[in-house]
């Protein structure tokens, strides 16, 4: 949503088949915000304005997410999304970029930093989604309902049927599994996510993102190539297990690790104040 100080989102044509919706705000060095699985740039509506006091913030809709146009033939796995983010940065000729991403966006912040080190100044990876051992693994850890619904999406016919039946009640229950306090899910933000889910091709794209689960674990192979300073930030109630967090840290030995109290997987919504303080303190 546009306001007097924040312009309406625009669309950047990254390639012949990929355009990405984004919102630019603030002044200063560039900072790119990458959202979680199943959300969009509005996910950062509380965090972005604070960061925009010190940065030029680019909040993006990742390929296959939000209101970015959907290519029905796109892979929508980690390499594809990484290529999209790199294309976005290169097309705008951004340098000395700070990357901030959560969930799959957190993993992308790390892989993008490894891929174009000459353009990246610093990385903040929030609850990186890089540990899956099965379809929808992370989301399915949230609660029994998420495990049942998300697990069913991989089954032919049944998966398409269950995806088509998703509504705001179902979405709230699933997303609630990613919060320390599910009551903190903003009703109007949930409404926006639900409206986007009814856009043509969206639910099929969402299932395709989940089907690429192996690519998010494989993303760890790139981490040793990161040269920029990295801060890993986890909610104490994130879906990841301690051994998985330690494994990621071992691949980026220079990384600083911070744990946010009373915070789940969706930390930019549940705890934007602490995140902003950490990012702006550096």
Secondary structure, DSSP 4 states (H G I P E B T S, - for coil): ---SSSPPPEEEE-SSS-EEEEEEE-SSEEEEEE--TT--GGGGTTHHHHHTTTEEEEEE--TTSTTSPP-TT---SHHHHHHHHHHHHHHTT--SEEEEEETHHHHHHHHHHHH-GGGEEEEEEES-----SSTTHHHHTS-HHHHHHHHHTTSTTHHHHHHHT--HHHHHHHHHTT-SSGGGS-HHHHHHHHHHHTSTTHHHHHHHHHHTHHHHHHGGGGGGG--SEEEEEEETT-SS-HHHHHHHHHHSTT-EEEEETT--S-HHHH-HHHHHHHHHH-
